[in-house]
Amino acid sequence: MARRWPWLAAAAIAALDRATKHWIETRVAEWEAIPVIDGFFRIVHTRNTGVAFSLFAEQGAGPGGWVLTAVTGALTLLMAALLWHACRSQSEHWTLPAALACILAGAGGNLFDRLVFGSVTDFLDFYWGAYHWPAFNVADASITCGAALLFWNAWISRKPARPTV
């Protein structure tokens, strides 16, 4: 019997991503900053034409934005196919479907924004003195957690080296 929990997890993460973005879009003016932890974290409403953590923002602005949208769409479909396969396999460690579900949810959440709005809403803003991390969202965090789980899965799934004679 196929595992269904990764699909439910992906749907829940994608719903949380859209709900938080909608809350920001309807209640926080663009570039408004709401301090949460002084000197460390604030909520700020920004629009990102790039990918996770504002990477490739210059390429996503204007007419070239369709390339990032197409790549994001292709990667979302690839993650769905990989998740389908991982869920059908009973031999995979739970970390693989969890990782793929996180990446699928994040990619799908940002793809939705890109298709509907032409950019992605970012709002989690961490900084320390002069050091500033690019603003991000729940989808970006989900993709990052999924990548970490993929590394963990690769580590625990590796085969011991065969001794050479």
N, C-alpha and C positions, 0 to 999 in steps of 0.2 A: 504494500500500500504506500502510495506517495505521501511525502510529508507536505502538510499544508501550512504549517506555522510560519515558514519564511514569507509566503505570499501575504499572510495576514499582517506580519511585521512590516513588510514593505508598504502595504496599504496604510497602516497606522502612521508610519513615519512620513509618508507623502502627505497624508491628511494633516498631521501636525505642522509640517513645513508650510502648506498652503494656508492653514489657519493663522499661523504666526505672521506670515507675510501679509495676509489680509488685514490683520489687526494693525500692523505697522502702517500699511498703505492708507488705512481709513482714520487713524488716530494720531499719527505723527507726521508733521510737515517734512517735506524733503529737506535734508541737511540739518534738521532739528536734532539736538543732542540732549539726551536725558541721562544725567549721571546716575549710576547705580552704585558703584564703588569708586569713590574719588581716587583719581590717580591710577586706576586700573581697568575699569569697565564701564561702558555706557551704551545706551541704545541710541542708534543714529540711523535715520532713514536715507539710504543711498540707492542708486540704480546702477547696476553693473552690466555692461554690454559684453564683458569677457566671460571666462569660466571661473571655476572655484578660486576664491581669494583674489579676484580681479586679474587673474592671469589672462593675457591676450586681450585685454580690454580695448586696445587700439584697433585690433583686427576685427573685433565684434561690432564696432560702431560703424554706422553707414551701410553702404550697399554690400560690403564684405561679410556682414553679419550672417548671411544665409549659410556660409561655410561652417561657422561654429554651430549653427542650428542643425545642419545636416550631420555633422560629426557627432553632436550630442544625441541626435535621433538614432544614428547607427549604433552608437555605444549602448544606448538604452535597450535597443532590440537585442544586441549581443548579450547584455547582462540578463535579459529575460530568458533567452535561449539557454544560457549557461545555468541559470537558476532552475529552469525546467528539468534539465538533465541531472543536476545535483539533487533535486528533490525526488527524482525517480530512483536514484541509486541509494540503496540502503547501506552501502559500505562507506559512504563519505562521512567524515567527522562533522559534527554540528557546526563547526566554525566556517566551513565552506558555504553552505546555504545561508548562514547568517551574514557572512561577508557580502555575498552576491545580492542578498535582499537589501542590505544597507546601500550598496552602490546603485542598485536599480532604483530604489526610492529617491535617492538624492539626484541621480541623473534625470529621472522622470519629473521630479518636482521642478528642477531648473529648466528642463525642456518645456514644460507647460508654460512657465513664465515667459520664456523666450518666444514661443509661438503666439501667445496671447498678447503680451505687452511689448515685445521687442527687446526686453532687457530683464534682468533678475533683481528682485528686491533683496538687499543686504542690510543687516541691522545690528548684528553683534559686533561690538567694537572694543577690542582689548588693546591696552597700551601701558607702558611703564616709562615714565619720564619722556625722553626723546624717542624711545623705541615704540613703534606703532605697527601692529599687525593689521593687514587689510581687513575691512569689515566683511563679514560672512553671514550665512544663514543656516537654518537647520539642515537643509539639503547638503550644503558643503560639509558640515560636521558629519553627516551620515556617510558621505563618500569617504571622508578621512577615516572614520571608524571602520568602514568596510575594508579599506586598504590595509589597515592595521590587522584586522582579522585575517585577511588573505596571507599576510606575512606570517602570522601565528600558525595558520593552517599549513603553510609550506614548511615551517619549522617542525611541527609535530608529525607531519606526514612523510618526512624524508626517510628514505631507506638507508640503513647502515651500509657503509662502504664494505665491499667484499675484500677480504684480505688478499694481497697479492703474494704469490709464491715465488 
